[in-house]
Amino acid sequence: MKTSTIAEAKNNLSQLIHQLESDEAIHLTRHGKPVAVMLSESNYQKLTHKDNSLYQAIQQWRNQLDGDSALTNAELTTLRAASQGREFSWDE
């Protein structure tokens, strides 16, 4: 993972853009804490493409699993129904 301070990024923007073109994300920091990520246009498009939904990502992951290790819809429903959740109160 490539990191750069905001000040370094400001002074070396063209160099960082060349690094981004090789598909390497760059994490920007301020006072040592991560505050932003710079991405190549191709990686940005992959993340924001309308067909790139969470549901589709989960389905792709499930399709990659072996048939024996994937949970069936019935198993998922049973697991969800068995969950008791957590206690909650609006009072302090």
Distance bins in CASP14 RR format, pairs under 12 A and 6 or more apart:
PFRMAT RR
TARGET T0000
AUTHOR 0000-0000-0000
RMODE 2
METHOD distances of the structure
MODEL  1
1 19 0 0 0 0 0 1 0 0 0 0 0
1 24 0 0 0 0 1 0 0 0 0 0 0
1 25 1 0 0 1 0 0 0 0 0 0 0
1 26 0 0 0 0 1 0 0 0 0 0 0
1 27 1 0 0 1 0 0 0 0 0 0 0
1 28 0 0 0 0 0 1 0 0 0 0 0
1 29 0 0 0 0 0 1 0 0 0 0 0
1 34 0 0 0 0 1 0 0 0 0 0 0
1 37 0 0 0 0 1 0 0 0 0 0 0
1 38 0 0 0 0 0 1 0 0 0 0 0
2 8 0 0 0 0 0 1 0 0 0 0 0
2 9 0 0 0 0 0 1 0 0 0 0 0
2 12 0 0 0 0 0 1 0 0 0 0 0
2 15 0 0 0 0 0 1 0 0 0 0 0
2 16 0 0 0 0 1 0 0 0 0 0 0
2 18 0 0 0 0 0 1 0 0 0 0 0
2 19 1 0 0 1 0 0 0 0 0 0 0
2 20 0 0 0 0 1 0 0 0 0 0 0
2 22 0 0 0 0 0 1 0 0 0 0 0
2 23 0 0 0 0 0 1 0 0 0 0 0
2 24 1 0 1 0 0 0 0 0 0 0 0
2 25 1 0 0 1 0 0 0 0 0 0 0
2 26 1 0 1 0 0 0 0 0 0 0 0
2 27 1 0 0 1 0 0 0 0 0 0 0
2 28 0 0 0 0 0 1 0 0 0 0 0
2 29 0 0 0 0 0 1 0 0 0 0 0
2 34 0 0 0 0 0 1 0 0 0 0 0
2 37 0 0 0 0 0 1 0 0 0 0 0
2 38 0 0 0 0 1 0 0 0 0 0 0
2 39 0 0 0 0 0 1 0 0 0 0 0
3 9 0 0 0 0 1 0 0 0 0 0 0
3 16 0 0 0 0 0 1 0 0 0 0 0
3 19 0 0 0 0 0 1 0 0 0 0 0
3 24 0 0 0 0 0 1 0 0 0 0 0
3 25 0 0 0 0 1 0 0 0 0 0 0
3 26 1 0 0 1 0 0 0 0 0 0 0
3 27 1 0 1 0 0 0 0 0 0 0 0
3 28 1 0 0 1 0 0 0 0 0 0 0
3 29 1 0 1 0 0 0 0 0 0 0 0
3 30 0 0 0 0 0 1 0 0 0 0 0
3 32 0 0 0 0 1 0 0 0 0 0 0
3 33 0 0 0 0 0 1 0 0 0 0 0
3 34 1 0 0 1 0 0 0 0 0 0 0
3 35 0 0 0 0 0 1 0 0 0 0 0
3 36 0 0 0 0 0 1 0 0 0 0 0
3 37 0 0 0 0 1 0 0 0 0 0 0
3 38 0 0 0 0 0 1 0 0 0 0 0
4 10 0 0 0 0 1 0 0 0 0 0 0
4 11 0 0 0 0 1 0 0 0 0 0 0
4 12 1 0 0 1 0 0 0 0 0 0 0
4 13 0 0 0 0 1 0 0 0 0 0 0
4 15 0 0 0 0 1 0 0 0 0 0 0
4 16 1 0 0 1 0 0 0 0 0 0 0
4 17 0 0 0 0 0 1 0 0 0 0 0
4 19 0 0 0 0 1 0 0 0 0 0 0
4 20 0 0 0 0 0 1 0 0 0 0 0
4 24 0 0 0 0 0 1 0 0 0 0 0
4 25 0 0 0 0 0 1 0 0 0 0 0
4 26 1 0 1 0 0 0 0 0 0 0 0
4 27 1 0 0 1 0 0 0 0 0 0 0
4 28 1 0 1 0 0 0 0 0 0 0 0
4 29 1 0 0 1 0 0 0 0 0 0 0
4 30 0 0 0 0 0 1 0 0 0 0 0
4 32 0 0 0 0 0 1 0 0 0 0 0
4 34 0 0 0 0 0 1 0 0 0 0 0
4 35 0 0 0 0 0 1 0 0 0 0 0
4 36 0 0 0 0 0 1 0 0 0 0 0
4 37 0 0 0 0 0 1 0 0 0 0 0
4 38 0 0 0 0 1 0 0 0 0 0 0
5 11 0 0 0 0 1 0 0 0 0 0 0
5 12 0 0 0 0 0 1 0 0 0 0 0
5 16 0 0 0 0 0 1 0 0 0 0 0
5 26 0 0 0 0 0 1 0 0 0 0 0
5 27 0 0 0 0 0 1 0 0 0 0 0
5 28 1 0 0 1 0 0 0 0 0 0 0
5 29 1 0 1 0 0 0 0 0 0 0 0
5 30 1 0 0 1 0 0 0 0 0 0 0
5 31 0 0 0 0 1 0 0 0 0 0 0
5 32 1 0 0 1 0 0 0 0 0 0 0
5 33 0 0 0 0 0 1 0 0 0 0 0
5 34 0 0 0 0 0 1 0 0 0 0 0
5 35 0 0 0 0 1 0 0 0 0 0 0
5 36 0 0 0 0 0 1 0 0 0 0 0
6 12 0 0 0 0 0 1 0 0 0 0 0
6 13 0 0 0 0 0 1 0 0 0 0 0
6 16 0 0 0 0 0 1 0 0 0 0 0
6 26 0 0 0 0 0 1 0 0 0 0 0
6 27 0 0 0 0 0 1 0 0 0 0 0
6 28 1 0 1 0 0 0 0 0 0 0 0
6 29 1 0 0 1 0 0 0 0 0 0 0
6 30 1 0 1 0 0 0 0 0 0 0 0
6 31 0 0 0 0 1 0 0 0 0 0 0
6 32 0 0 0 0 0 1 0 0 0 0 0
6 33 0 0 0 0 0 1 0 0 0 0 0
6 34 0 0 0 0 0 1 0 0 0 0 0
6 35 1 0 0 1 0 0 0 0 0 0 0
6 36 0 0 0 0 1 0 0 0 0 0 0
6 38 0 0 0 0 0 1 0 0 0 0 0
7 13 0 0 0 0 0 1 0 0 0 0 0
7 28 0 0 0 0 1 0 0 0 0 0 0
7 29 0 0 0 0 1 0 0 0 0 0 0
7 30 0 0 0 0 1 0 0 0 0 0 0
7 31 0 0 0 0 0 1 0 0 0 0 0
7 32 0 0 0 0 0 1 0 0 0 0 0
8 15 0 0 0 0 1 0 0 0 0 0 0
8 16 0 0 0 0 1 0 0 0 0 0 0
8 26 0 0 0 0 1 0 0 0 0 0 0
8 27 0 0 0 0 0 1 0 0 0 0 0
8 28 0 0 0 0 1 0 0 0 0 0 0
8 29 0 0 0 0 1 0 0 0 0 0 0
8 30 0 0 0 0 0 1 0 0 0 0 0
8 32 0 0 0 0 0 1 0 0 0 0 0
8 38 0 0 0 0 0 1 0 0 0 0 0
9 15 0 0 0 0 1 0 0 0 0 0 0
9 16 1 0 1 0 0 0 0 0 0 0 0
9 17 0 0 0 0 1 0 0 0 0 0 0
9 19 0 0 0 0 0 1 0 0 0 0 0
9 20 0 0 0 0 0 1 0 0 0 0 0
9 26 1 0 0 1 0 0 0 0 0 0 0
9 27 0 0 0 0 0 1 0 0 0 0 0
9 28 1 0 1 0 0 0 0 0 0 0 0
9 29 0 0 0 0 1 0 0 0 0 0 0
9 30 0 0 0 0 0 1 0 0 0 0 0
9 35 0 0 0 0 0 1 0 0 0 0 0
9 36 0 0 0 0 1 0 0 0 0 0 0
9 37 0 0 0 0 0 1 0 0 0 0 0
9 38 1 0 0 1 0 0 0 0 0 0 0
10 16 0 0 0 0 1 0 0 0 0 0 0
10 28 0 0 0 0 1 0 0 0 0 0 0
10 30 0 0 0 0 0 1 0 0 0 0 0
12 18 0 0 0 0 1 0 0 0 0 0 0
12 19 0 0 0 0 1 0 0 0 0 0 0
12 20 0 0 0 0 0 1 0 0 0 0 0
12 26 0 0 0 0 0 1 0 0 0 0 0
12 28 0 0 0 0 0 1 0 0 0 0 0
12 38 0 0 0 0 0 1 0 0 0 0 0
13 19 0 0 0 0 0 1 0 0 0 0 0
13 20 0 0 0 0 0 1 0 0 0 0 0
13 26 0 0 0 0 0 1 0 0 0 0 0
13 28 0 0 0 0 0 1 0 0 0 0 0
13 38 0 0 0 0 1 0 0 0 0 0 0
14 20 0 0 0 0 0 1 0 0 0 0 0
14 21 0 0 0 0 0 1 0 0 0 0 0
15 21 0 0 0 0 0 1 0 0 0 0 0
15 22 0 0 0 0 0 1 0 0 0 0 0
15 24 0 0 0 0 0 1 0 0 0 0 0
15 26 0 0 0 0 0 1 0 0 0 0 0
15 38 0 0 0 0 0 1 0 0 0 0 0
16 22 0 0 0 0 0 1 0 0 0 0 0
16 24 0 0 0 0 1 0 0 0 0 0 0
16 25 0 0 0 0 0 1 0 0 0 0 0
16 26 1 0 1 0 0 0 0 0 0 0 0
16 27 0 0 0 0 0 1 0 0 0 0 0
16 28 0 0 0 0 1 0 0 0 0 0 0
16 37 0 0 0 0 0 1 0 0 0 0 0
16 38 1 0 0 1 0 0 0 0 0 0 0
16 39 0 0 0 0 0 1 0 0 0 0 0
16 40 0 0 0 0 0 1 0 0 0 0 0
17 24 0 0 0 0 0 1 0 0 0 0 0
17 26 0 0 0 0 1 0 0 0 0 0 0
17 38 0 0 0 0 1 0 0 0 0 0 0
17 39 0 0 0 0 0 1 0 0 0 0 0
17 40 0 0 0 0 1 0 0 0 0 0 0
17 41 0 0 0 0 0 1 0 0 0 0 0
18 24 0 0 0 0 1 0 0 0 0 0 0
18 26 0 0 0 0 0 1 0 0 0 0 0
18 38 0 0 0 0 0 1 0 0 0 0 0
18 40 0 0 0 0 0 1 0 0 0 0 0
19 25 0 0 0 0 1 0 0 0 0 0 0
19 26 1 0 0 1 0 0 0 0 0 0 0
19 27 0 0 0 0 0 1 0 0 0 0 0
19 38 0 0 0 0 1 0 0 0 0 0 0
19 39 0 0 0 0 0 1 0 0 0 0 0
19 40 0 0 0 0 1 0 0 0 0 0 0
20 26 1 0 0 1 0 0 0 0 0 0 0
20 27 0 0 0 0 0 1 0 0 0 0 0
20 28 0 0 0 0 0 1 0 0 0 0 0
20 37 0 0 0 0 0 1 0 0 0 0 0
20 38 1 0 1 0 0 0 0 0 0 0 0
20 39 1 0 0 1 0 0 0 0 0 0 0
20 40 1 0 1 0 0 0 0 0 0 0 0
20 41 0 0 0 0 1 0 0 0 0 0 0
20 42 0 0 0 0 1 0 0 0 0 0 0
20 43 0 0 0 0 1 0 0 0 0 0 0
20 44 0 0 0 0 1 0 0 0 0 0 0
21 38 0 0 0 0 0 1 0 0 0 0 0
21 39 0 0 0 0 0 1 0 0 0 0 0
21 40 1 0 1 0 0 0 0 0 0 0 0
21 41 0 0 0 0 1 0 0 0 0 0 0
21 42 0 0 0 0 1 0 0 0 0 0 0
21 43 0 0 0 0 0 1 0 0 0 0 0
22 40 1 0 0 1 0 0 0 0 0 0 0
22 42 0 0 0 0 0 1 0 0 0 0 0
22 43 0 0 0 0 0 1 0 0 0 0 0
23 38 0 0 0 0 0 1 0 0 0 0 0
23 39 0 0 0 0 1 0 0 0 0 0 0
23 40 1 0 1 0 0 0 0 0 0 0 0
23 41 0 0 0 0 0 1 0 0 0 0 0
23 42 1 0 0 1 0 0 0 0 0 0 0
23 43 1 0 0 1 0 0 0 0 0 0 0
23 44 0 0 0 0 0 1 0 0 0 0 0
23 46 0 0 0 0 0 1 0 0 0 0 0
24 37 0 0 0 0 0 1 0 0 0 0 0
24 38 0 0 0 0 1 0 0 0 0 0 0
24 39 0 0 0 0 1 0 0 0 0 0 0
24 40 0 0 0 0 1 0 0 0 0 0 0
24 42 0 0 0 0 0 1 0 0 0 0 0
24 43 0 0 0 0 1 0 0 0 0 0 0
25 34 0 0 0 0 0 1 0 0 0 0 0
25 36 0 0 0 0 0 1 0 0 0 0 0
25 37 1 0 1 0 0 0 0 0 0 0 0
25 38 1 0 0 1 0 0 0 0 0 0 0
25 39 1 0 1 0 0 0 0 0 0 0 0
25 40 1 0 0 1 0 0 0 0 0 0 0
25 42 0 0 0 0 0 1 0 0 0 0 0
25 43 1 0 0 1 0 0 0 0 0 0 0
25 44 0 0 0 0 1 0 0 0 0 0 0
25 46 0 0 0 0 0 1 0 0 0 0 0
25 47 0 0 0 0 0 1 0 0 0 0 0
26 34 0 0 0 0 0 1 0 0 0 0 0
26 36 0 0 0 0 1 0 0 0 0 0 0
26 37 1 0 0 1 0 0 0 0 0 0 0
26 38 1 0 1 0 0 0 0 0 0 0 0
26 39 0 0 0 0 1 0 0 0 0 0 0
26 40 0 0 0 0 1 0 0 0 0 0 0
26 43 0 0 0 0 0 1 0 0 0 0 0
27 33 0 0 0 0 0 1 0 0 0 0 0
27 34 1 0 1 0 0 0 0 0 0 0 0
27 35 0 0 0 0 1 0 0 0 0 0 0
27 36 1 0 0 1 0 0 0 0 0 0 0
27 37 1 0 1 0 0 0 0 0 0 0 0
27 38 1 0 0 1 0 0 0 0 0 0 0
27 39 0 0 0 0 0 1 0 0 0 0 0
28 34 1 0 0 1 0 0 0 0 0 0 0
28 35 1 0 1 0 0 0 0 0 0 0 0
28 36 1 0 1 0 0 0 0 0 0 0 0
28 37 1 0 0 1 0 0 0 0 0 0 0
28 38 1 0 0 1 0 0 0 0 0 0 0
28 39 0 0 0 0 0 1 0 0 0 0 0
29 35 1 0 0 1 0 0 0 0 0 0 0
29 36 0 0 0 0 1 0 0 0 0 0 0
29 37 0 0 0 0 0 1 0 0 0 0 0
29 38 0 0 0 0 0 1 0 0 0 0 0
30 36 0 0 0 0 1 0 0 0 0 0 0
37 43 0 0 0 0 1 0 0 0 0 0 0
37 44 0 0 0 0 0 1 0 0 0 0 0
37 47 0 0 0 0 0 1 0 0 0 0 0
38 44 0 0 0 0 1 0 0 0 0 0 0
39 45 0 0 0 0 1 0 0 0 0 0 0
39 46 0 0 0 0 1 0 0 0 0 0 0
39 47 1 0 0 1 0 0 0 0 0 0 0
39 48 0 0 0 0 1 0 0 0 0 0 0
40 46 0 0 0 0 1 0 0 0 0 0 0
40 47 0 0 0 0 0 1 0 0 0 0 0
41 47 0 0 0 0 0 1 0 0 0 0 0
41 48 0 0 0 0 0 1 0 0 0 0 0
42 48 0 0 0 0 0 1 0 0 0 0 0
42 49 0 0 0 0 0 1 0 0 0 0 0
43 49 0 0 0 0 0 1 0 0 0 0 0
43 52 0 0 0 0 0 1 0 0 0 0 0
44 52 0 0 0 0 0 1 0 0 0 0 0
45 51 0 0 0 0 0 1 0 0 0 0 0
45 52 0 0 0 0 1 0 0 0 0 0 0
46 52 1 0 0 1 0 0 0 0 0 0 0
46 57 0 0 0 0 0 1 0 0 0 0 0
47 53 0 0 0 0 0 1 0 0 0 0 0
47 54 0 0 0 0 0 1 0 0 0 0 0
47 57 0 0 0 0 0 1 0 0 0 0 0
49 56 0 0 0 0 0 1 0 0 0 0 0
49 57 0 0 0 0 0 1 0 0 0 0 0
50 56 0 0 0 0 0 1 0 0 0 0 0
51 57 0 0 0 0 0 1 0 0 0 0 0
51 59 0 0 0 0 0 1 0 0 0 0 0
51 60 0 0 0 0 0 1 0 0 0 0 0
52 58 0 0 0 0 0 1 0 0 0 0 0
52 59 0 0 0 0 0 1 0 0 0 0 0
52 60 0 0 0 0 0 1 0 0 0 0 0
53 59 0 0 0 0 1 0 0 0 0 0 0
53 60 0 0 0 0 0 1 0 0 0 0 0
54 60 0 0 0 0 0 1 0 0 0 0 0
54 61 0 0 0 0 0 1 0 0 0 0 0
55 61 0 0 0 0 0 1 0 0 0 0 0
55 62 0 0 0 0 0 1 0 0 0 0 0
56 62 0 0 0 0 0 1 0 0 0 0 0
56 63 0 0 0 0 0 1 0 0 0 0 0
57 63 0 0 0 0 0 1 0 0 0 0 0
57 64 0 0 0 0 0 1 0 0 0 0 0
58 64 0 0 0 0 0 1 0 0 0 0 0
58 65 0 0 0 0 0 1 0 0 0 0 0
58 70 0 0 0 0 0 1 0 0 0 0 0
58 71 0 0 0 0 0 1 0 0 0 0 0
58 76 0 0 0 0 0 1 0 0 0 0 0
59 65 0 0 0 0 0 1 0 0 0 0 0
59 70 0 0 0 0 0 1 0 0 0 0 0
59 73 0 0 0 0 0 1 0 0 0 0 0
61 69 0 0 0 0 0 1 0 0 0 0 0
61 70 0 0 0 0 1 0 0 0 0 0 0
61 71 0 0 0 0 0 1 0 0 0 0 0
62 69 0 0 0 0 1 0 0 0 0 0 0
62 70 1 0 1 0 0 0 0 0 0 0 0
62 71 0 0 0 0 1 0 0 0 0 0 0
62 72 0 0 0 0 0 1 0 0 0 0 0
62 73 0 0 0 0 0 1 0 0 0 0 0
62 75 0 0 0 0 0 1 0 0 0 0 0
62 76 0 0 0 0 0 1 0 0 0 0 0
63 70 0 0 0 0 1 0 0 0 0 0 0
64 70 0 0 0 0 1 0 0 0 0 0 0
65 71 0 0 0 0 1 0 0 0 0 0 0
65 72 0 0 0 0 0 1 0 0 0 0 0
69 75 0 0 0 0 0 1 0 0 0 0 0
70 76 0 0 0 0 0 1 0 0 0 0 0
71 77 0 0 0 0 1 0 0 0 0 0 0
71 78 0 0 0 0 1 0 0 0 0 0 0
71 79 1 0 0 1 0 0 0 0 0 0 0
71 80 0 0 0 0 0 1 0 0 0 0 0
72 78 0 0 0 0 1 0 0 0 0 0 0
72 79 0 0 0 0 0 1 0 0 0 0 0
73 79 0 0 0 0 0 1 0 0 0 0 0
73 80 0 0 0 0 0 1 0 0 0 0 0
74 80 0 0 0 0 0 1 0 0 0 0 0
74 81 0 0 0 0 0 1 0 0 0 0 0
75 81 0 0 0 0 0 1 0 0 0 0 0
75 82 0 0 0 0 0 1 0 0 0 0 0
76 82 0 0 0 0 0 1 0 0 0 0 0
76 83 0 0 0 0 0 1 0 0 0 0 0
77 83 0 0 0 0 0 1 0 0 0 0 0
END
